[in-house]
Amino acid sequence: MPALLESQHVRPRIDEGAVAAIVVDEYGNVLEATSGAAAMLGFEPAELYGHGLSEMAAEGWSWVVRNALLRLVSGSADPFDLLLRGRSGRRTLVQMIPRPLIRNGGALQYLIVWLEQGSASSAPPPSTESEAELRRLAYGLLKTHEVERGRVASELHDGVGPLVTMAKFMVEDAIGRLARGAYSEASTLLLSTVARLRDALADVRRISTDLRPSSLDDLGLLPTIEWYCRHFTEAYPGVRVTCDLKVDEDTITDDLKLDIFRIVQEALTNIGRHAQAQEARVILAHAEDQLQLRIEDDGKGFDVALIRRGEPNVMGVGLHSISKRVDATGGTLLLESSAWHGTVIGASWALTPAPVPQLQPQELDSRGA
């Protein structure tokens, strides 16, 4: 087996002795392992390198790994239980706590810490009902990602591609006119080419903004939400959207800003596609020591009790994605709805109090003087 990867990243190597932890890529292949993790399975750390996490799972548990990896890729970092099978055949039930890592070059990998729950030589696999539900949601997330990739590919092919091709032919035509001495015609043609390239650049910027709004980094969360609400009303002119954003943006961490925007984006998209609403409202405000987000609509609503009872095929991918984002950021999900009485969906997060400045001894002396 190759030696463990040396540290070429922003983080030191994970080997902390007795701590059981591994680093995997998005496919679950082991890139690094601590001696504690390897010893739990009866291996040396280097022997785990390149092996898939699903290979370490006991019979009937590999699907748990697949679904956990799908959730990680979609942005969720929920802990999950896994029954591991060691070299000797010994089985150990562990809780796995994943955290995303961004390495140099932008590659997304995951640190997974193992907490041993005990030895289980014949632990039963998870219920088939839970497996079916996770498979449905995992498939839904994959389908959503594929639809988004298809949309981007279609816009590049049908929008940007023809504009660039047209500009290419116009430049070639202008070169031919210059060769014949028709300088005025060539100049007019090149000016038209600039206009076509400007249109292509606008399309590229629009597609890039849909993937991740640059205004989120350049202007902040509040202007980005207001921009998206205007963009939404253009796409769904039958829904009037108002924004009520009464927060101090400096109190919101940068990591949370992206998740808040994605929740607003997902909620409004659901309203536009499914709610049959005429009005929607986005509210972001401080309430005591909490940050509260609410997206309200006056649409047809749904039966929240079915979701709380865990009825299959009720929670759609959009709502599931919002729930996972709220959980992953330590928030509390807000969900209220009833048939034809609208829906309220949102979340609340505890605000971290600002540290109280501590006076140095010399400052105390000067004030006393």
N, C-alpha and C positions, 0 to 999 in steps of 0.2 A: 504494500500500500504506500502511496506517496506520503511524505511528511505533511503535517498540518501546515496550513497556510501561514506564512509569517505576516506580521502586522504591516500592512501597507495602507491602513485605513485611518479613520479619525479616532479609533478606539483601540486600546491595547488588546492583546489576546485574552481570551476568556478563561484560560486555565486558572482556576482558583482552588485547586486541590479538591476538597470534599464537596464543593458545590457541583451539583449535577446540572449541566447546561450544554446546549449545542447551538451552533449557528447553521441555518439551512438556507438554501435559495428558494425561489418561488415554487420550485417543483418538489421541494422536500428533501433534496439531496444534501447530505451533511458536508459542511465546509470546515467546521472546527468542532471540537468536543473537549470537554474537561475530563480529567482523569476520574472524577466522581461519576460522571455519566457513563463512561466506558466501563468502570468497575462494576456498576450496577448490572450490566449485561454480560460481564465476564470477558471483556475485551480490553485491549490497549487503545488509547485515544486515536492513534494513527490508523488502526484497523477499521474505525468507523467512517473514515473519510471516503466520500464518494457513494456511500450506501444511502438508500432512500429510507426516510422515516417509516414508510409503510412496511418495509422489510423487517423492521424491528417489532412491528405490531403482532400480537397474537392472532390466531385464526378468528375470523369474524369481525376484526377490528380495523382492517385496513381502510374501510370506507370512512371511518371517523377521521383518519388522517386526511383523506381527500377533501372531505367537507371542511375541515379546519383550515386547510391551505386555501380553499376557495374563499372562505370568510376573510382570511388574512389579506389576500390579494384585493378583496373588495373594500378593505379599510377597517374591518373589525379585528379586535385583539382580545376576544373573549377567551378565558381559560377553558380547557377541555380535559376530560379524563381519558386515559389511554392505557390499555393492558399491554405491557411490553413482554417480549419473549427473549430470554437471554441465551447465551451460547449453550448452556447446559440444559435448556428447556424450561428453566425456572421462570415463572411468570410473576411480574410485579405490576401492581396497579399504581399509576402515578397521575398526578394532576400536572398538566403542562400549561405554563404561563408564557405566552408569546409576546414579544415586543419587536416592532419594526426597526431596522437599522438601515441607514442610507450610507453606502460606502463611497469611496472615491470613484468617480466615473458615473455616479448616479444609480448604480445597481442596488436594487432593493432586496435586502436579506432580512432574516428574522432570527432573533435570539430567543431560544425557548428554554426556560428553566423548569427542571423536573422536581416535583415535591412528592416523595414516596408516600403512598396511601397504605401500603402493606403488600404482603405476598398473597397471590391468588392463583393457585394451581388450576382451578376450574371455574374461574369467574365467568358468568354468562355474558354474552355480547349484549350491546344495547338493544332496546326493543325495536322491532321492525316498524312500528308506527312512527317512532322518532326518526328512524333511518329514512323512511319514505318522505316525511315532512322536510328533513334537511336536504334530501336529494332534490325535492321539488324547488325549494328556495335556492339551492346552489345552481340548479339548472336555470332558474329564472334570472339569477345574477349574471350567469354566463351569457344567456340570451340577450340581456340588456346590454352587456358590453359588446357583443357581436353586432347588435343593431346600431350601436353608437359608432363602432368602427366602420360599418357599412355606410352609415350616413356621411362620415368624414370622407371615405373613399369616393362616394358618389359625388360629393360637392367638389372634391379635387378634380375628378375626372370630367364632370359635366360643366363645372363653372370655371375653375382656374385653368384647366388644361386647354380648352378651346381658345381662351384669351391669350395664353402664351403662344400657342400655335399660330394664331392670327398675327401676333406681333412679330413672330419669326418671319412669316411670309412677307409682311409689310416691310421689314428691314431689308430682306433680300430684293424686293421690288425697288426699294429706294436706292440700293447699291447699283442695280441695273440702270436706273434713270440717271444716277450720277455719272456712270460710265458713258452714257450717251450725251452727257452735257446738259440734261434737263434739270438744272439745279433748283429751279423754283418748284417744280413738281416733286422732286425728292425731298425738299424742305417741308412741303405741306404734308407729304406722306409720313415723314419722321415725326412731325408734331402729332399726327393722328396715332402713331405707334405709342407715343408717350401716354396718350389718353388711355389706350388699351392696357398698357402696363400698369397705369394707375388703378384701373378697375381690378386687375388681377391682384395687386397689392392689397386693395380694400377687401377682396374676398379672403385672402390669406389671413389678414388681421381678424376678420369676423370669425373664421373657423378657429383660429388660435384663441380668441376670446371665449368662444363656446367651451373649449377644453379647459382653460383656466384663465379667467379674466386678469389681464395685466393690471387693471385698475385696483385689484385687491392689494397688490404690492405697491403700486404707485400712489394711489389716493386713499385707500383704506376700505374697511368693511362697509361703512354706512353709505358712501357714495356708490359703491358697487351694488348694494341692495337696491338703492333707488334707481340706478341704471337698469338693473335686471327687471324691476317692476315695469319700467317704461317699455323695455324690450318685450315683456310678456304681453302687455296690452296691444302691441302691434301684431303679435302672433295670434292672440285671442281677443279680438275687438269686442266680443260680447261680454267680457268680464271687466268690470272696473276695479282697479287695484289702488288702494291708498297705503301709504307708509307712515307709520308713527314710530320714529326712532328717537328715543329720549335716553340716550346713554352717552357716557364718556368713553370714546373708543380706546383711550389709553389704558382703561381698566380691563380690556379684553386681550388675552394672550394671542400672539400671532398664530399659534397652532389651532386655537379654537375658532379664529376668524374664518378659516377655510371651511371648517365643519358647519358653522352657522350658515354660511352662504350656501353650501350644498343642501342643507336641510330646507332652507327657503326655496331654493331652486327645485328640489324634488317635490315639496309640498305644492307649490304653484303649478308645476307640471301636472300633478295629479288632479288639481282643481280644473285646469284647462281641459284635460282629457276625459275626466270621469264625473265631476261633481254637478254638471249642469247648473253652475252658479252664475249669478249676475254681478255679485260684488265679492271682493276679497280684501282682507286687511292684514298687513304685516306689522307686528308690534314687537319692538325690542326695547326693554326698559329695565331699570334697576328697581328692585323691591327689597328694601332692607339690605341684607348681606347676600342677595342673589341677583344673578342676571337671568331675566326671563324672556323667552322668545315665544310668540304666539302667531300662528297663521290661521285666520278665521275665514270662513266662507258661508254663504247662505244657500248652499246647494242641497242635493237630495240626501246627503248623509248616508250612514250605514249603522248596523247594529254592533256596537262596541262589545257587547256581552259575548258575541260569537268568537271574537278574537281573544278575549280574556279566558274563555273556556278552551281555547286551543283548537277550535274547529278547523279542519283541513280546508285548504283552498279559499280561505277568507282573507288572510293577510297577504296583500300583494307585495311584489318585489320592492315597489317604491316605499311603502310603509315599513317594510322589513329593513330596508337600507337606512331609513331615518332612525329606527329603533336601535340599530347596531351602532350608528354614529353617536347617538346620545349615550349609549352604554360605554362605548370606547373612550369617551371624553369625560366620564365620571358625572354625567348629568342625570336628571330625572325626567322621564318621558311624560308629556302631557297629551292626553287623547280623550276628546269628548265628541260624541256624535249621536244622532238619532235620526230616524227616517224623516226626510223632508224638513228637518230643522237645522241643517247646516252641520259643519264640523269645525272643531278647534284642535289643532295639532301643534305641538311645540315642545319646549324643554326648559328646564331651569338648571343653572349651575351655581355652585357656591363661589362667591368672589373671595379671592385671597386678600386678606387685609394688608395694607401697606405697612412695611416695617416701621416701628417707632424709632426715630433716630436717638442714638445713645450719646450723651454728652461726655466728652473727654475730661479727665481731671483738670486740665488747664483751663477748660471752658467753665467748669464749675467754680474754680478759684477766681476767674475774672469776673463772673457774675456776682459772686459773693462780695468781691471788692466794690 
